[in-house]
Amino acid sequence: MRAARNSYLTSVMGQMRLESAMLTAKTIRIAGRPARAIAEHGRLIESIAKKYAAAGEQVIRAHILSALEDRIRSDSHGTPWTE
């Protein structure tokens, strides 16, 4: 981002980091979510290592949707937090 010297890009990426951190903080304590996230991250790392861009894109999209679905489910079912 620094190399691009684009203040808009820097601002957008900063906002995305903030939103990602907030979602992580809200999902990390949902029962079963950490194990699912680790598996999803593993699939993403594997896609990156093999330079499978399309597969990596699908994996990250599925990961984000999975986190959002867990968050919605936890809100609608009385928040099944882990202790």
mmCIF file of the N, C-alpha and C atoms, coordinates in Angstrom:
data_MODEL
# 
_entry.id   MODEL 
# 
loop_
_atom_site.group_PDB 
_atom_site.id 
_atom_site.type_symbol 
_atom_site.label_atom_id 
_atom_site.label_alt_id 
_atom_site.label_comp_id 
_atom_site.label_asym_id 
_atom_site.label_entity_id 
_atom_site.label_seq_id 
_atom_site.pdbx_PDB_ins_code 
_atom_site.Cartn_x 
_atom_site.Cartn_y 
_atom_site.Cartn_z 
_atom_site.occupancy 
_atom_site.B_iso_or_equiv 
_atom_site.pdbx_formal_charge 
_atom_site.auth_seq_id 
_atom_site.auth_comp_id 
_atom_site.auth_asym_id 
_atom_site.auth_atom_id 
_atom_site.pdbx_PDB_model_num 
ATOM 1   N N  . MET A 1 1  ? 0.824   -1.191  0.000  1.00 0.00 ? 1  MET A N  1 
ATOM 2   C CA . MET A 1 1  ? 0.000   0.000   0.000  1.00 0.00 ? 1  MET A CA 1 
ATOM 3   C C  . MET A 1 1  ? 0.869   1.256   0.000  1.00 0.00 ? 1  MET A C  1 
ATOM 4   N N  . ARG A 1 2  ? 1.953   1.199   0.781  1.00 0.00 ? 2  ARG A N  1 
ATOM 5   C CA . ARG A 1 2  ? 2.832   2.371   0.802  1.00 0.00 ? 2  ARG A CA 1 
ATOM 6   C C  . ARG A 1 2  ? 3.409   2.638   -0.580 1.00 0.00 ? 2  ARG A C  1 
ATOM 7   N N  . ALA A 1 3  ? 3.767   1.566   -1.285 1.00 0.00 ? 3  ALA A N  1 
ATOM 8   C CA . ALA A 1 3  ? 4.358   1.725   -2.616 1.00 0.00 ? 3  ALA A CA 1 
ATOM 9   C C  . ALA A 1 3  ? 3.371   2.373   -3.579 1.00 0.00 ? 3  ALA A C  1 
ATOM 10  N N  . ALA A 1 4  ? 2.088   2.097   -3.399 1.00 0.00 ? 4  ALA A N  1 
ATOM 11  C CA . ALA A 1 4  ? 1.075   2.676   -4.274 1.00 0.00 ? 4  ALA A CA 1 
ATOM 12  C C  . ALA A 1 4  ? 0.903   4.174   -4.015 1.00 0.00 ? 4  ALA A C  1 
ATOM 13  N N  . ARG A 1 5  ? 1.229   4.591   -2.809 1.00 0.00 ? 5  ARG A N  1 
ATOM 14  C CA . ARG A 1 5  ? 1.079   6.005   -2.426 1.00 0.00 ? 5  ARG A CA 1 
ATOM 15  C C  . ARG A 1 5  ? -0.323  6.517   -2.757 1.00 0.00 ? 5  ARG A C  1 
ATOM 16  N N  . ASN A 1 6  ? -1.299  5.700   -2.361 1.00 0.00 ? 6  ASN A N  1 
ATOM 17  C CA . ASN A 1 6  ? -2.691  6.013   -2.664 1.00 0.00 ? 6  ASN A CA 1 
ATOM 18  C C  . ASN A 1 6  ? -3.437  6.140   -1.341 1.00 0.00 ? 6  ASN A C  1 
ATOM 19  N N  . SER A 1 7  ? -3.782  7.342   -0.965 1.00 0.00 ? 7  SER A N  1 
ATOM 20  C CA . SER A 1 7  ? -4.426  7.574   0.332  1.00 0.00 ? 7  SER A CA 1 
ATOM 21  C C  . SER A 1 7  ? -5.801  6.910   0.406  1.00 0.00 ? 7  SER A C  1 
ATOM 22  N N  . TYR A 1 8  ? -6.504  6.841   -0.713 1.00 0.00 ? 8  TYR A N  1 
ATOM 23  C CA . TYR A 1 8  ? -7.808  6.179   -0.722 1.00 0.00 ? 8  TYR A CA 1 
ATOM 24  C C  . TYR A 1 8  ? -7.643  4.691   -0.422 1.00 0.00 ? 8  TYR A C  1 
ATOM 25  N N  . LEU A 1 9  ? -6.700  4.046   -1.089 1.00 0.00 ? 9  LEU A N  1 
ATOM 26  C CA . LEU A 1 9  ? -6.431  2.630   -0.849 1.00 0.00 ? 9  LEU A CA 1 
ATOM 27  C C  . LEU A 1 9  ? -6.053  2.399   0.610  1.00 0.00 ? 9  LEU A C  1 
ATOM 28  N N  . THR A 1 10 ? -5.207  3.222   1.154  1.00 0.00 ? 10 THR A N  1 
ATOM 29  C CA . THR A 1 10 ? -4.801  3.103   2.555  1.00 0.00 ? 10 THR A CA 1 
ATOM 30  C C  . THR A 1 10 ? -5.998  3.229   3.484  1.00 0.00 ? 10 THR A C  1 
ATOM 31  N N  . SER A 1 11 ? -6.872  4.179   3.200  1.00 0.00 ? 11 SER A N  1 
ATOM 32  C CA . SER A 1 11 ? -8.062  4.383   4.020  1.00 0.00 ? 11 SER A CA 1 
ATOM 33  C C  . SER A 1 11 ? -9.009  3.181   3.947  1.00 0.00 ? 11 SER A C  1 
ATOM 34  N N  . VAL A 1 12 ? -9.265  2.692   2.739  1.00 0.00 ? 12 VAL A N  1 
ATOM 35  C CA . VAL A 1 12 ? -10.170 1.551   2.555  1.00 0.00 ? 12 VAL A CA 1 
ATOM 36  C C  . VAL A 1 12 ? -9.608  0.309   3.246  1.00 0.00 ? 12 VAL A C  1 
ATOM 37  N N  . MET A 1 13 ? -8.324  0.065   3.086  1.00 0.00 ? 13 MET A N  1 
ATOM 38  C CA . MET A 1 13 ? -7.709  -1.108  3.721  1.00 0.00 ? 13 MET A CA 1 
ATOM 39  C C  . MET A 1 13 ? -7.743  -0.983  5.245  1.00 0.00 ? 13 MET A C  1 
ATOM 40  N N  . GLY A 1 14 ? -7.569  0.217   5.754  1.00 0.00 ? 14 GLY A N  1 
ATOM 41  C CA . GLY A 1 14 ? -7.668  0.432   7.199  1.00 0.00 ? 14 GLY A CA 1 
ATOM 42  C C  . GLY A 1 14 ? -9.059  0.110   7.711  1.00 0.00 ? 14 GLY A C  1 
ATOM 43  N N  . GLN A 1 15 ? -10.069 0.538   6.969  1.00 0.00 ? 15 GLN A N  1 
ATOM 44  C CA . GLN A 1 15 ? -11.459 0.254   7.347  1.00 0.00 ? 15 GLN A CA 1 
ATOM 45  C C  . GLN A 1 15 ? -11.726 -1.248  7.300  1.00 0.00 ? 15 GLN A C  1 
ATOM 46  N N  . MET A 1 16 ? -11.206 -1.911  6.273  1.00 0.00 ? 16 MET A N  1 
ATOM 47  C CA . MET A 1 16 ? -11.394 -3.363  6.166  1.00 0.00 ? 16 MET A CA 1 
ATOM 48  C C  . MET A 1 16 ? -10.724 -4.089  7.336  1.00 0.00 ? 16 MET A C  1 
ATOM 49  N N  . ARG A 1 17 ? -9.540  -3.640  7.727  1.00 0.00 ? 17 ARG A N  1 
ATOM 50  C CA . ARG A 1 17 ? -8.864  -4.249  8.882  1.00 0.00 ? 17 ARG A CA 1 
ATOM 51  C C  . ARG A 1 17 ? -9.694  -4.091  10.144 1.00 0.00 ? 17 ARG A C  1 
ATOM 52  N N  . LEU A 1 18 ? -10.247 -2.908  10.338 1.00 0.00 ? 18 LEU A N  1 
ATOM 53  C CA . LEU A 1 18 ? -11.076 -2.644  11.506 1.00 0.00 ? 18 LEU A CA 1 
ATOM 54  C C  . LEU A 1 18 ? -12.312 -3.537  11.510 1.00 0.00 ? 18 LEU A C  1 
ATOM 55  N N  . GLU A 1 19 ? -12.994 -3.625  10.380 1.00 0.00 ? 19 GLU A N  1 
ATOM 56  C CA . GLU A 1 19 ? -14.192 -4.456  10.303 1.00 0.00 ? 19 GLU A CA 1 
ATOM 57  C C  . GLU A 1 19 ? -13.858 -5.931  10.507 1.00 0.00 ? 19 GLU A C  1 
ATOM 58  N N  . SER A 1 20 ? -12.744 -6.374  9.961  1.00 0.00 ? 20 SER A N  1 
ATOM 59  C CA . SER A 1 20 ? -12.316 -7.762  10.145 1.00 0.00 ? 20 SER A CA 1 
ATOM 60  C C  . SER A 1 20 ? -12.026 -8.041  11.621 1.00 0.00 ? 20 SER A C  1 
ATOM 61  N N  . ALA A 1 21 ? -11.356 -7.127  12.286 1.00 0.00 ? 21 ALA A N  1 
ATOM 62  C CA . ALA A 1 21 ? -11.051 -7.301  13.712 1.00 0.00 ? 21 ALA A CA 1 
ATOM 63  C C  . ALA A 1 21 ? -12.325 -7.347  14.545 1.00 0.00 ? 21 ALA A C  1 
ATOM 64  N N  . MET A 1 22 ? -13.294 -6.509  14.185 1.00 0.00 ? 22 MET A N  1 
ATOM 65  C CA . MET A 1 22 ? -14.555 -6.498  14.932 1.00 0.00 ? 22 MET A CA 1 
ATOM 66  C C  . MET A 1 22 ? -15.307 -7.807  14.726 1.00 0.00 ? 22 MET A C  1 
ATOM 67  N N  . LEU A 1 23 ? -15.342 -8.323  13.503 1.00 0.00 ? 23 LEU A N  1 
ATOM 68  C CA . LEU A 1 23 ? -16.022 -9.591  13.239 1.00 0.00 ? 23 LEU A CA 1 
ATOM 69  C C  . LEU A 1 23 ? -15.325 -10.729 13.976 1.00 0.00 ? 23 LEU A C  1 
ATOM 70  N N  . THR A 1 24 ? -14.004 -10.733 13.950 1.00 0.00 ? 24 THR A N  1 
ATOM 71  C CA . THR A 1 24 ? -13.246 -11.765 14.657 1.00 0.00 ? 24 THR A CA 1 
ATOM 72  C C  . THR A 1 24 ? -13.567 -11.739 16.147 1.00 0.00 ? 24 THR A C  1 
ATOM 73  N N  . ALA A 1 25 ? -13.586 -10.563 16.730 1.00 0.00 ? 25 ALA A N  1 
ATOM 74  C CA . ALA A 1 25 ? -13.880 -10.449 18.158 1.00 0.00 ? 25 ALA A CA 1 
ATOM 75  C C  . ALA A 1 25 ? -15.274 -10.966 18.484 1.00 0.00 ? 25 ALA A C  1 
ATOM 76  N N  . LYS A 1 26 ? -16.205 -10.816 17.541 1.00 0.00 ? 26 LYS A N  1 
ATOM 77  C CA . LYS A 1 26 ? -17.578 -11.256 17.779 1.00 0.00 ? 26 LYS A CA 1 
ATOM 78  C C  . LYS A 1 26 ? -17.785 -12.737 17.493 1.00 0.00 ? 26 LYS A C  1 
ATOM 79  N N  . THR A 1 27 ? -16.922 -13.346 16.692 1.00 0.00 ? 27 THR A N  1 
ATOM 80  C CA . THR A 1 27 ? -17.135 -14.750 16.325 1.00 0.00 ? 27 THR A CA 1 
ATOM 81  C C  . THR A 1 27 ? -16.234 -15.725 17.063 1.00 0.00 ? 27 THR A C  1 
ATOM 82  N N  . ILE A 1 28 ? -15.123 -15.280 17.584 1.00 0.00 ? 28 ILE A N  1 
ATOM 83  C CA . ILE A 1 28 ? -14.124 -16.189 18.151 1.00 0.00 ? 28 ILE A CA 1 
ATOM 84  C C  . ILE A 1 28 ? -14.662 -17.013 19.321 1.00 0.00 ? 28 ILE A C  1 
ATOM 85  N N  . ARG A 1 29 ? -15.658 -16.491 20.019 1.00 0.00 ? 29 ARG A N  1 
ATOM 86  C CA . ARG A 1 29 ? -16.199 -17.210 21.176 1.00 0.00 ? 29 ARG A CA 1 
ATOM 87  C C  . ARG A 1 29 ? -17.442 -18.027 20.857 1.00 0.00 ? 29 ARG A C  1 
ATOM 88  N N  . ILE A 1 30 ? -17.833 -18.076 19.589 1.00 0.00 ? 30 ILE A N  1 
ATOM 89  C CA . ILE A 1 30 ? -18.972 -18.896 19.195 1.00 0.00 ? 30 ILE A CA 1 
ATOM 90  C C  . ILE A 1 30 ? -18.525 -20.352 19.191 1.00 0.00 ? 30 ILE A C  1 
ATOM 91  N N  . ALA A 1 31 ? -19.308 -21.192 19.836 1.00 0.00 ? 31 ALA A N  1 
ATOM 92  C CA . ALA A 1 31 ? -18.964 -22.613 19.954 1.00 0.00 ? 31 ALA A CA 1 
ATOM 93  C C  . ALA A 1 31 ? -18.680 -23.219 18.586 1.00 0.00 ? 31 ALA A C  1 
ATOM 94  N N  . GLY A 1 32 ? -17.514 -23.833 18.438 1.00 0.00 ? 32 GLY A N  1 
ATOM 95  C CA . GLY A 1 32 ? -17.118 -24.505 17.209 1.00 0.00 ? 32 GLY A CA 1 
ATOM 96  C C  . GLY A 1 32 ? -16.490 -23.605 16.164 1.00 0.00 ? 32 GLY A C  1 
ATOM 97  N N  . ARG A 1 33 ? -16.638 -22.295 16.299 1.00 0.00 ? 33 ARG A N  1 
ATOM 98  C CA . ARG A 1 33 ? -16.119 -21.380 15.280 1.00 0.00 ? 33 ARG A CA 1 
ATOM 99  C C  . ARG A 1 33 ? -14.597 -21.414 15.160 1.00 0.00 ? 33 ARG A C  1 
ATOM 100 N N  . PRO A 1 34 ? -13.842 -21.419 16.266 1.00 0.00 ? 34 PRO A N  1 
ATOM 101 C CA . PRO A 1 34 ? -12.384 -21.438 16.107 1.00 0.00 ? 34 PRO A CA 1 
ATOM 102 C C  . PRO A 1 34 ? -11.879 -22.637 15.290 1.00 0.00 ? 34 PRO A C  1 
ATOM 103 N N  . ALA A 1 35 ? -12.430 -23.810 15.518 1.00 0.00 ? 35 ALA A N  1 
ATOM 104 C CA . ALA A 1 35 ? -11.996 -24.996 14.771 1.00 0.00 ? 35 ALA A CA 1 
ATOM 105 C C  . ALA A 1 35 ? -12.344 -24.858 13.291 1.00 0.00 ? 35 ALA A C  1 
ATOM 106 N N  . ARG A 1 36 ? -13.545 -24.347 13.002 1.00 0.00 ? 36 ARG A N  1 
ATOM 107 C CA . ARG A 1 36 ? -13.928 -24.142 11.603 1.00 0.00 ? 36 ARG A CA 1 
ATOM 108 C C  . ARG A 1 36 ? -13.021 -23.108 10.944 1.00 0.00 ? 36 ARG A C  1 
ATOM 109 N N  . ALA A 1 37 ? -12.726 -22.041 11.652 1.00 0.00 ? 37 ALA A N  1 
ATOM 110 C CA . ALA A 1 37 ? -11.871 -20.982 11.100 1.00 0.00 ? 37 ALA A CA 1 
ATOM 111 C C  . ALA A 1 37 ? -10.471 -21.515 10.803 1.00 0.00 ? 37 ALA A C  1 
ATOM 112 N N  . ILE A 1 38 ? -9.929  -22.318 11.693 1.00 0.00 ? 38 ILE A N  1 
ATOM 113 C CA . ILE A 1 38 ? -8.598  -22.885 11.476 1.00 0.00 ? 38 ILE A CA 1 
ATOM 114 C C  . ILE A 1 38 ? -8.593  -23.765 10.228 1.00 0.00 ? 38 ILE A C  1 
ATOM 115 N N  . ALA A 1 39 ? -9.616  -24.581 10.059 1.00 0.00 ? 39 ALA A N  1 
ATOM 116 C CA . ALA A 1 39 ? -9.716  -25.437 8.870  1.00 0.00 ? 39 ALA A CA 1 
ATOM 117 C C  . ALA A 1 39 ? -9.836  -24.582 7.606  1.00 0.00 ? 39 ALA A C  1 
ATOM 118 N N  . GLU A 1 40 ? -10.642 -23.535 7.676  1.00 0.00 ? 40 GLU A N  1 
ATOM 119 C CA . GLU A 1 40 ? -10.818 -22.645 6.527  1.00 0.00 ? 40 GLU A CA 1 
ATOM 120 C C  . GLU A 1 40 ? -9.506  -21.941 6.188  1.00 0.00 ? 40 GLU A C  1 
ATOM 121 N N  . HIS A 1 41 ? -8.791  -21.491 7.201  1.00 0.00 ? 41 HIS A N  1 
ATOM 122 C CA . HIS A 1 41 ? -7.502  -20.838 6.974  1.00 0.00 ? 41 HIS A CA 1 
ATOM 123 C C  . HIS A 1 41 ? -6.521  -21.821 6.341  1.00 0.00 ? 41 HIS A C  1 
ATOM 124 N N  . GLY A 1 42 ? -6.559  -23.076 6.780  1.00 0.00 ? 42 GLY A N  1 
ATOM 125 C CA . GLY A 1 42 ? -5.679  -24.092 6.208  1.00 0.00 ? 42 GLY A CA 1 
ATOM 126 C C  . GLY A 1 42 ? -5.934  -24.280 4.721  1.00 0.00 ? 42 GLY A C  1 
ATOM 127 N N  . ARG A 1 43 ? -7.209  -24.306 4.340  1.00 0.00 ? 43 ARG A N  1 
ATOM 128 C CA . ARG A 1 43 ? -7.549  -24.443 2.921  1.00 0.00 ? 43 ARG A CA 1 
ATOM 129 C C  . ARG A 1 43 ? -7.076  -23.215 2.129  1.00 0.00 ? 43 ARG A C  1 
ATOM 130 N N  . LEU A 1 44 ? -7.169  -22.036 2.725  1.00 0.00 ? 44 LEU A N  1 
ATOM 131 C CA . LEU A 1 44 ? -6.703  -20.827 2.054  1.00 0.00 ? 44 LEU A CA 1 
ATOM 132 C C  . LEU A 1 44 ? -5.188  -20.866 1.860  1.00 0.00 ? 44 LEU A C  1 
ATOM 133 N N  . ILE A 1 45 ? -4.478  -21.238 2.903  1.00 0.00 ? 45 ILE A N  1 
ATOM 134 C CA . ILE A 1 45 ? -3.017  -21.326 2.813  1.00 0.00 ? 45 ILE A CA 1 
ATOM 135 C C  . ILE A 1 45 ? -2.605  -22.332 1.740  1.00 0.00 ? 45 ILE A C  1 
ATOM 136 N N  . GLU A 1 46 ? -3.298  -23.455 1.686  1.00 0.00 ? 46 GLU A N  1 
ATOM 137 C CA . GLU A 1 46 ? -3.002  -24.476 0.676  1.00 0.00 ? 46 GLU A CA 1 
ATOM 138 C C  . GLU A 1 46 ? -3.226  -23.915 -0.732 1.00 0.00 ? 46 GLU A C  1 
ATOM 139 N N  . SER A 1 47 ? -4.306  -23.193 -0.937 1.00 0.00 ? 47 SER A N  1 
ATOM 140 C CA . SER A 1 47 ? -4.589  -22.590 -2.245 1.00 0.00 ? 47 SER A CA 1 
ATOM 141 C C  . SER A 1 47 ? -3.505  -21.590 -2.634 1.00 0.00 ? 47 SER A C  1 
ATOM 142 N N  . ILE A 1 48 ? -3.087  -20.784 -1.671 1.00 0.00 ? 48 ILE A N  1 
ATOM 143 C CA . ILE A 1 48 ? -2.040  -19.791 -1.936 1.00 0.00 ? 48 ILE A CA 1 
ATOM 144 C C  . ILE A 1 48 ? -0.724  -20.490 -2.268 1.00 0.00 ? 48 ILE A C  1 
ATOM 145 N N  . ALA A 1 49 ? -0.378  -21.501 -1.481 1.00 0.00 ? 49 ALA A N  1 
ATOM 146 C CA . ALA A 1 49 ? 0.876   -22.223 -1.700 1.00 0.00 ? 49 ALA A CA 1 
ATOM 147 C C  . ALA A 1 49 ? 0.927   -22.868 -3.083 1.00 0.00 ? 49 ALA A C  1 
ATOM 148 N N  . LYS A 1 50 ? -0.220  -23.341 -3.548 1.00 0.00 ? 50 LYS A N  1 
ATOM 149 C CA . LYS A 1 50 ? -0.285  -23.980 -4.869 1.00 0.00 ? 50 LYS A CA 1 
ATOM 150 C C  . LYS A 1 50 ? -0.527  -22.975 -5.996 1.00 0.00 ? 50 LYS A C  1 
ATOM 151 N N  . LYS A 1 51 ? -0.639  -21.692 -5.617 1.00 0.00 ? 51 LYS A N  1 
ATOM 152 C CA . LYS A 1 51 ? -0.891  -20.608 -6.569 1.00 0.00 ? 51 LYS A CA 1 
ATOM 153 C C  . LYS A 1 51 ? -2.188  -20.812 -7.346 1.00 0.00 ? 51 LYS A C  1 
ATOM 154 N N  . TYR A 1 52 ? -3.196  -21.317 -6.639 1.00 0.00 ? 52 TYR A N  1 
ATOM 155 C CA . TYR A 1 52 ? -4.521  -21.501 -7.217 1.00 0.00 ? 52 TYR A CA 1 
ATOM 156 C C  . TYR A 1 52 ? -5.367  -20.287 -6.860 1.00 0.00 ? 52 TYR A C  1 
ATOM 157 N N  . ALA A 1 53 ? -5.263  -19.251 -7.664 1.00 0.00 ? 53 ALA A N  1 
ATOM 158 C CA . ALA A 1 53 ? -5.939  -17.991 -7.354 1.00 0.00 ? 53 ALA A CA 1 
ATOM 159 C C  . ALA A 1 53 ? -7.453  -18.148 -7.283 1.00 0.00 ? 53 ALA A C  1 
ATOM 160 N N  . ALA A 1 54 ? -8.043  -18.811 -8.254 1.00 0.00 ? 54 ALA A N  1 
ATOM 161 C CA . ALA A 1 54 ? -9.502  -18.953 -8.274 1.00 0.00 ? 54 ALA A CA 1 
ATOM 162 C C  . ALA A 1 54 ? -9.983  -19.745 -7.065 1.00 0.00 ? 54 ALA A C  1 
ATOM 163 N N  . ALA A 1 55 ? -9.272  -20.807 -6.740 1.00 0.00 ? 55 ALA A N  1 
ATOM 164 C CA . ALA A 1 55 ? -9.646  -21.608 -5.573 1.00 0.00 ? 55 ALA A CA 1 
ATOM 165 C C  . ALA A 1 55 ? -9.483  -20.787 -4.301 1.00 0.00 ? 55 ALA A C  1 
ATOM 166 N N  . GLY A 1 56 ? -8.405  -20.020 -4.217 1.00 0.00 ? 56 GLY A N  1 
ATOM 167 C CA . GLY A 1 56 ? -8.191  -19.171 -3.047 1.00 0.00 ? 56 GLY A CA 1 
ATOM 168 C C  . GLY A 1 56 ? -9.304  -18.162 -2.870 1.00 0.00 ? 56 GLY A C  1 
ATOM 169 N N  . GLU A 1 57 ? -9.752  -17.592 -3.987 1.00 0.00 ? 57 GLU A N  1 
ATOM 170 C CA . GLU A 1 57 ? -10.860 -16.638 -3.920 1.00 0.00 ? 57 GLU A CA 1 
ATOM 171 C C  . GLU A 1 57 ? -12.126 -17.316 -3.401 1.00 0.00 ? 57 GLU A C  1 
ATOM 172 N N  . GLN A 1 58 ? -12.412 -18.510 -3.898 1.00 0.00 ? 58 GLN A N  1 
ATOM 173 C CA . GLN A 1 58 ? -13.596 -19.239 -3.437 1.00 0.00 ? 58 GLN A CA 1 
ATOM 174 C C  . GLN A 1 58 ? -13.486 -19.571 -1.953 1.00 0.00 ? 58 GLN A C  1 
ATOM 175 N N  . VAL A 1 59 ? -12.297 -19.974 -1.522 1.00 0.00 ? 59 VAL A N  1 
ATOM 176 C CA . VAL A 1 59 ? -12.093 -20.332 -0.117 1.00 0.00 ? 59 VAL A CA 1 
ATOM 177 C C  . VAL A 1 59 ? -12.299 -19.121 0.785  1.00 0.00 ? 59 VAL A C  1 
ATOM 178 N N  . ILE A 1 60 ? -11.740 -17.970 0.424  1.00 0.00 ? 60 ILE A N  1 
ATOM 179 C CA . ILE A 1 60 ? -11.877 -16.801 1.290  1.00 0.00 ? 60 ILE A CA 1 
ATOM 180 C C  . ILE A 1 60 ? -13.319 -16.302 1.312  1.00 0.00 ? 60 ILE A C  1 
ATOM 181 N N  . ARG A 1 61 ? -14.003 -16.385 0.175  1.00 0.00 ? 61 ARG A N  1 
ATOM 182 C CA . ARG A 1 61 ? -15.420 -16.002 0.155  1.00 0.00 ? 61 ARG A CA 1 
ATOM 183 C C  . ARG A 1 61 ? -16.238 -16.921 1.058  1.00 0.00 ? 61 ARG A C  1 
ATOM 184 N N  . ALA A 1 62 ? -15.972 -18.227 0.968  1.00 0.00 ? 62 ALA A N  1 
ATOM 185 C CA . ALA A 1 62 ? -16.687 -19.193 1.816  1.00 0.00 ? 62 ALA A CA 1 
ATOM 186 C C  . ALA A 1 62 ? -16.371 -18.948 3.290  1.00 0.00 ? 62 ALA A C  1 
ATOM 187 N N  . HIS A 1 63 ? -15.122 -18.607 3.588  1.00 0.00 ? 63 HIS A N  1 
ATOM 188 C CA . HIS A 1 63 ? -14.707 -18.336 4.969  1.00 0.00 ? 63 HIS A CA 1 
ATOM 189 C C  . HIS A 1 63 ? -15.461 -17.137 5.534  1.00 0.00 ? 63 HIS A C  1 
ATOM 190 N N  . ILE A 1 64 ? -15.539 -16.078 4.770  1.00 0.00 ? 64 ILE A N  1 
ATOM 191 C CA . ILE A 1 64 ? -16.238 -14.876 5.227  1.00 0.00 ? 64 ILE A CA 1 
ATOM 192 C C  . ILE A 1 64 ? -17.720 -15.170 5.420  1.00 0.00 ? 64 ILE A C  1 
ATOM 193 N N  . LEU A 1 65 ? -18.320 -15.857 4.474  1.00 0.00 ? 65 LEU A N  1 
ATOM 194 C CA . LEU A 1 65 ? -19.734 -16.203 4.605  1.00 0.00 ? 65 LEU A CA 1 
ATOM 195 C C  . LEU A 1 65 ? -19.981 -17.118 5.795  1.00 0.00 ? 65 LEU A C  1 
ATOM 196 N N  . SER A 1 66 ? -19.086 -18.056 6.023  1.00 0.00 ? 66 SER A N  1 
ATOM 197 C CA . SER A 1 66 ? -19.213 -18.972 7.158  1.00 0.00 ? 66 SER A CA 1 
ATOM 198 C C  . SER A 1 66 ? -19.193 -18.200 8.478  1.00 0.00 ? 66 SER A C  1 
ATOM 199 N N  . ALA A 1 67 ? -18.275 -17.253 8.591  1.00 0.00 ? 67 ALA A N  1 
ATOM 200 C CA . ALA A 1 67 ? -18.188 -16.444 9.812  1.00 0.00 ? 67 ALA A CA 1 
ATOM 201 C C  . ALA A 1 67 ? -19.459 -15.618 10.004 1.00 0.00 ? 67 ALA A C  1 
ATOM 202 N N  . LEU A 1 68 ? -19.948 -15.031 8.912  1.00 0.00 ? 68 LEU A N  1 
ATOM 203 C CA . LEU A 1 68 ? -21.164 -14.232 9.013  1.00 0.00 ? 68 LEU A CA 1 
ATOM 204 C C  . LEU A 1 68 ? -22.374 -15.098 9.369  1.00 0.00 ? 68 LEU A C  1 
ATOM 205 N N  . GLU A 1 69 ? -22.459 -16.279 8.758  1.00 0.00 ? 69 GLU A N  1 
ATOM 206 C CA . GLU A 1 69 ? -23.564 -17.185 9.081  1.00 0.00 ? 69 GLU A CA 1 
ATOM 207 C C  . GLU A 1 69 ? -23.513 -17.610 10.550 1.00 0.00 ? 69 GLU A C  1 
ATOM 208 N N  . ASP A 1 70 ? -22.319 -17.920 11.057 1.00 0.00 ? 70 ASP A N  1 
ATOM 209 C CA . ASP A 1 70 ? -22.190 -18.268 12.473 1.00 0.00 ? 70 ASP A CA 1 
ATOM 210 C C  . ASP A 1 70 ? -22.626 -17.111 13.354 1.00 0.00 ? 70 ASP A C  1 
ATOM 211 N N  . ARG A 1 71 ? -22.245 -15.909 12.963 1.00 0.00 ? 71 ARG A N  1 
ATOM 212 C CA . ARG A 1 71 ? -22.606 -14.714 13.736 1.00 0.00 ? 71 ARG A CA 1 
ATOM 213 C C  . ARG A 1 71 ? -24.120 -14.511 13.739 1.00 0.00 ? 71 ARG A C  1 
ATOM 214 N N  . ILE A 1 72 ? -24.751 -14.638 12.589 1.00 0.00 ? 72 ILE A N  1 
ATOM 215 C CA . ILE A 1 72 ? -26.202 -14.481 12.500 1.00 0.00 ? 72 ILE A CA 1 
ATOM 216 C C  . ILE A 1 72 ? -26.905 -15.564 13.304 1.00 0.00 ? 72 ILE A C  1 
ATOM 217 N N  . ARG A 1 73 ? -26.447 -16.812 13.163 1.00 0.00 ? 73 ARG A N  1 
ATOM 218 C CA . ARG A 1 73 ? -27.041 -17.925 13.897 1.00 0.00 ? 73 ARG A CA 1 
ATOM 219 C C  . ARG A 1 73 ? -26.909 -17.713 15.411 1.00 0.00 ? 73 ARG A C  1 
ATOM 220 N N  . SER A 1 74 ? -25.759 -17.230 15.847 1.00 0.00 ? 74 SER A N  1 
ATOM 221 C CA . SER A 1 74 ? -25.557 -17.033 17.290 1.00 0.00 ? 74 SER A CA 1 
ATOM 222 C C  . SER A 1 74 ? -26.470 -15.936 17.821 1.00 0.00 ? 74 SER A C  1 
ATOM 223 N N  . ASP A 1 75 ? -26.703 -14.898 17.022 1.00 0.00 ? 75 ASP A N  1 
ATOM 224 C CA . ASP A 1 75 ? -27.597 -13.821 17.439 1.00 0.00 ? 75 ASP A CA 1 
ATOM 225 C C  . ASP A 1 75 ? -29.050 -14.277 17.506 1.00 0.00 ? 75 ASP A C  1 
ATOM 226 N N  . SER A 1 76 ? -29.448 -15.150 16.588 1.00 0.00 ? 76 SER A N  1 
ATOM 227 C CA . SER A 1 76 ? -30.838 -15.546 16.532 1.00 0.00 ? 76 SER A CA 1 
ATOM 228 C C  . SER A 1 76 ? -31.183 -16.718 17.472 1.00 0.00 ? 76 SER A C  1 
ATOM 229 N N  . HIS A 1 77 ? -30.153 -17.352 18.021 1.00 0.00 ? 77 HIS A N  1 
ATOM 230 C CA . HIS A 1 77 ? -30.402 -18.501 18.915 1.00 0.00 ? 77 HIS A CA 1 
ATOM 231 C C  . HIS A 1 77 ? -29.861 -18.276 20.329 1.00 0.00 ? 77 HIS A C  1 
ATOM 232 N N  . GLY A 1 78 ? -29.828 -17.080 20.762 1.00 0.00 ? 78 GLY A N  1 
ATOM 233 C CA . GLY A 1 78 ? -29.417 -16.830 22.143 1.00 0.00 ? 78 GLY A CA 1 
ATOM 234 C C  . GLY A 1 78 ? -27.918 -16.881 22.361 1.00 0.00 ? 78 GLY A C  1 
ATOM 235 N N  . THR A 1 79 ? -27.119 -16.684 21.339 1.00 0.00 ? 79 THR A N  1 
ATOM 236 C CA . THR A 1 79 ? -25.670 -16.579 21.418 1.00 0.00 ? 79 THR A CA 1 
ATOM 237 C C  . THR A 1 79 ? -25.032 -17.761 22.162 1.00 0.00 ? 79 THR A C  1 
ATOM 238 N N  . PRO A 1 80 ? -24.750 -18.863 21.448 1.00 0.00 ? 80 PRO A N  1 
ATOM 239 C CA . PRO A 1 80 ? -24.120 -20.032 22.085 1.00 0.00 ? 80 PRO A CA 1 
ATOM 240 C C  . PRO A 1 80 ? -22.610 -19.831 22.267 1.00 0.00 ? 80 PRO A C  1 
ATOM 241 N N  . TRP A 1 81 ? -22.247 -18.992 23.199 1.00 0.00 ? 81 TRP A N  1 
ATOM 242 C CA . TRP A 1 81 ? -20.827 -18.713 23.451 1.00 0.00 ? 81 TRP A CA 1 
ATOM 243 C C  . TRP A 1 81 ? -20.176 -19.867 24.184 1.00 0.00 ? 81 TRP A C  1 
ATOM 244 N N  . THR A 1 82 ? -18.878 -19.998 23.968 1.00 0.00 ? 82 THR A N  1 
ATOM 245 C CA . THR A 1 82 ? -18.101 -20.952 24.766 1.00 0.00 ? 82 THR A CA 1 
ATOM 246 C C  . THR A 1 82 ? -17.703 -20.253 26.052 1.00 0.00 ? 82 THR A C  1 
ATOM 247 N N  . GLU A 1 83 ? -17.352 -20.993 27.013 1.00 0.00 ? 83 GLU A N  1 
ATOM 248 C CA . GLU A 1 83 ? -16.912 -20.400 28.294 1.00 0.00 ? 83 GLU A CA 1 
ATOM 249 C C  . GLU A 1 83 ? -15.418 -20.326 28.361 1.00 0.00 ? 83 GLU A C  1 
# 
